[in-house]
Amino acid sequence: MEPRLLYDGAAAHYRRYRNAYGDEVIAYIARVLALGKRSRVLDLGCGPGTLAIPLSRFAGTVLAVDPSEDMLAEGSRLAPSGVHWMQGDSTRLAGLPLGRVDHVVMGRSFHWMRRARVLADLDAMLPPDGAVVLVGPTRDPVEPPWEPVVQAVRNRFGLEWRVNDESFRQSGRHHREVVAESAFRDISTARFDRVVRRDTEQVVGLQLSFSYSTPARLGDRTLDFVEALGAALAAANPGGVWEERFTTEVLTARRPPPPGS
């Protein structure tokens, strides 16, 4: 499927129900990149601006690039003037009118890409002190408590995971391993723990933000899916509140300093 269609119909659900990264994560990224009014940051695979919008408080310009028109439209409705929205994807970086780019951030998008190729393209694009920052789950994320219930309903509706054949899930190679083989092999990581509580409506809405269960993919079965999932979640947890403990990892990758520097 074309990248621009992966999340067709999911943008509003993505913005509303996906976990925000949190102020602590955003402040850390701003600090580690030493962002300021002259900084130009590319958010590659930006979605509705989950990283781009909060980072714009620290950077002079955030270039928010995504293949999905719906995602860009959703983000631009709420975005400050420091975010510049642009349709494009990782396979055509050289053809995008980006201008100067100091650093690149990616939040839950790198796994959709031809990772080694993208890193090589970024090596040609970024200045010597430019960094690549990957923000997302750890290598072994903890399954949310509702996942067995949701998986059973997905199975009933014939919804299968969608993955890129170079992703960790398919290749067995974690982002860190791929990055370590690139020019950006000077790697540091930081982890941030959070607890989020969701009610049944929020858990259902979250499922409509995933590529394998978007409203566009479900089509005229969307209402049936929502009702079936809501009923299954209510039966599994009559209290109606689900507690998710998760860890966000921020991987910062730079080129090693020249010998003798």
N, C-alpha and C positions, 0 to 999 in steps of 0.2 A: 504494500500500500504506500502511496505517496506520503511523505512526511507531513504535508499540509493537511491531510485528511485523517491522520491518526487520532486526533482529539476533536474531530468534527462534532459540534454540538455540546462539547463538554466545558467550554470556557467559563461560563457563569458558575457552574458547579465547582470547577477547579479553584476559582478565586474565593468562593465562599467557604468551601469545606476542606481544602487542603490545609495542613498545618503551616502556619507562618514560621519563619525561622527564628523569630524572637530578637529582641533588642540586643541581647548579649552576643549573639552570633554576628549580627550586622556590625556592631561596634568593633568586634574582633577583626572582621574582614577589613573595615576601614582603617584600623590601626596597623595591621600587618602589611597593608598596601600603601600606608602613609598617604591616604587620599586627601585631596585638597581642591581648591577652586579651579585649578588648572588641570586636574586629572580627567582623563577620558577613559572610561571603562566600557568594555563590550560585554554584555550579558547575552551569551549565545544559547539559544533555546530558552528564551525568557518566559514563555507562557504569558500569563496575564500580569507579569511584573512582580512576582513574589520576591525576587532579589532586587530587580532594577529600581522599583519605587522606593523602598527604604534606603538603598545605597545612594540614591540621588540626594539625600540629605547631606552626604559627605563629599561627593564628587561633583566637579563642575558639570560634566556631561556623562550620561549613561546611554550607550547605544544599545537599544533593546531589539534583538533580532530573533524572529521566530517564523517558521513556515506557515503557521496558521493565521489566516485573516481574523478569525473569531477571537483567538487569544489576544492578538494585537488590539483589536477593537475594544475588548473587555478591559485590558490594561489602560488604554489611553483615556478611557472615561474618567479615571480617577487619578491619573498621573500628573505630577508637577511638570513645569516647563523644562526642567533639566533632563527629562527622559525623551529620547528621540526614537520613535518606533519605526521599524523597518522590516518588511517581509523578505525572508531569505532563509537559507539553511547552511549547514556546515559543509556541504559539498560544493558550494559556490562562493566561498569567502573572498577569493581574489576579485570577484566581479562586483562586490558590494561597495557602494560609495561611503566607506567608513571614515576616511581620513585617518588622522593619527589615532592610534590605540595604544594606551599605556599598559593596560592589564586586561585579562579576560576572566570572567566568572561564569560558572555553569552550575545550576541547581537542578539536580535530577533530570538532566538532559544528555549527559555525556554517554550514557549507556545506549542511546539510540544511534550513536554516531560510529563512523569508521574511525576508531579512536586513534590509532597510530598515524593515520593520514591527517587527521585534524591537528594533532600535535605538531606534525611536520609543517603544516600550513601556518600554524601559529608561530612557529620558530622563525619563519620567514617574515612574519608580520610585526612581531613585538620588538621593542627596543631591547638593548642588552640587559637592562634591569627589570624588564617586564616579567610579570608572574601570571601563572594559570592557577585559578582557585576553583576547586570542585567542592560543592556543598551537597550533602545528602546523607543517607543512612550509612551505618558502619558496614563492615564486611559481612557480619553475621547479625542482622537486625532481629530484634525480638518480635515475634508474630503478635499482632494486636489481638486482644481477647475475643473479638467478634469474628475472627477470620474463619474458624471451622464452620460457623453458621453461614457466613456469606459464601464460602466455597461450595457448600452443599446446594445453595440456591443457584449459584452460577452454573454448577453442573447440570441442574435441571433445565436450565435455559441454553445449554450447549455453548457457554462462553469460555473460551480458552485464552490463556495468557498470550499476549503479543510481545515478542522479544526480537531484538536484532541478533543475528547469528554471531556477532562479535561481542555481545554483552557478556557480563560475568555469568549470568544464568546459563547461557549457552556454551560459552568458551571455557568457563572455569577460571578465567584470568581476571583478577580484580583490577580496578582502576589503578591502584598503586603500582602493580606489576607492569602495566602498560606504560604508565608515566615514567617509571624508572628506566625504561629502555629508550626514552626520548631524550631530546636536548634538555628537557626540564627535569633533570634527575636529582636535583637538590631539593628534597622533599621534607616538609614538616607537617604535622597534623595536630589538631586540637579537637576535643570532644565536649559536647554540651548536652546535658541531660535535662529532660522536661517531662512533666506529667500533664496530660490533657484529658479532660472528661467530656464525653459526648453523649447526647441522648440518641434515641433510635432514629429520629429524623435526620440528625447529623451523620450518623453512620450510613444511612441509606444514600444521602446526598453525596457523601464521599465516594461511594461506588460509581456514581454517574460521572465522576471526574477521571476515571481510569480508562485507558485506551481500549480495553477489552469489554467494557460495559458502558460505553457512551450512549446517550440517547439516540445518536445517529445509527449506531450499530444495532441497538435494540429495536429501533423503528416503532411499529405499532404494538410491540410487546413491552414498551417502556412502563406503562401503567401497571401491567400484570407483574412485571419484575419488581417494581416499587412496592406493590401490595404484598406480594409473596415474601419479599425480604423483610418488610416491616413486621409481618405476622411471625416469621421465624425468629426474628430478633426479640420480639416481645415474649414469645414462648420460652426462649432460652434465658432471658433476663427480665423477669416481670418488674423489677425495680426501674428498669429503663435507663440507667446511667452506666456507661462503660468507661473504664479508666485505662488509658493507654500510656505506658511508659516507653519513651523512645529516646534514642541518642542521635544527635546530628554530628556528623564528622565534617570538619573543614580541612581539606588537603590543599596545601599551598606548595606549588612547584615552581622552581626557578632554575635557570642555568647555573651550573657550578661556577664559582669565581675563577678567573684565569690563574694559572700557576704563578706563584710568587706575588699575588696581589694581597 
